[in-house]
Amino acid sequence: MMLQLFLAFLRIGSFSFGGGYAMIPLIAAEVEQYGWIEPKTFADVIAIAEMTPGPIAINLATFVGFKTAGFFGSAVATIGVVLPSLLLILLIGGWLRRLRGNPLKEAVFAGIRPVVAGLIASAAFLVGKGTLLAGDSAPMGVPALRLGAFALDIPSVLISAICLAVLLKSRLHPGAVILSAAALGILVGIPFPGFGR
């Protein structure tokens, strides 16, 4: 199990460009392949990792490792995800600085940027799917809008839309928006006890 965790997160750390958000779909694929965490729980893990101080990818690796194999699992997963970046920076960090303005380097990074955008969009899709969809039926009376084989969780969609509007239209700190969304979730849970399950 420890070797499996280490190798999975070493792969993620080795082939991820664009930061933590670009790593989310890769981590989700490994979690799904090995069945470490349920998809609904993984969306909650992403929310916790986002709120916890530190890079989201490291927080995710630590939490997934802990849920899978306790303290040592979290240590192994964290080392696995950090090791490739650390080695890369130690080996070629100074060399890359000297290549500033090099057309080949610029072309490589220009090719990587669209992939990073796609990975981040994929992460948004995964989180949205796990958070905004209620599945075949809404749990315990939570209002849902049915669309074919699945249902939109109306309170989650409204909270998401309100938060997006506030973030786009105001200078309110994202931390305050997160706390406000948590308070809204508590308020929605009073009339709809199944909300969030």
Secondary structure as GFF3:
##gff-version 3
##sequence-region A 1 197
A	DSSP	alpha_helix	2	14	.	.	.	ID=ss1
A	DSSP	alpha_helix	20	34	.	.	.	ID=ss2
A	DSSP	alpha_helix	39	51	.	.	.	ID=ss3
A	DSSP	alpha_helix	56	98	.	.	.	ID=ss4
A	DSSP	alpha_helix	103	132	.	.	.	ID=ss5
A	DSSP	beta_strand	133	135	.	.	.	ID=ss6
A	DSSP	three_ten_helix	139	141	.	.	.	ID=ss7
A	DSSP	beta_strand	144	147	.	.	.	ID=ss8
A	DSSP	beta_strand	150	153	.	.	.	ID=ss9
A	DSSP	alpha_helix	154	169	.	.	.	ID=ss10
A	DSSP	alpha_helix	174	189	.	.	.	ID=ss11
###
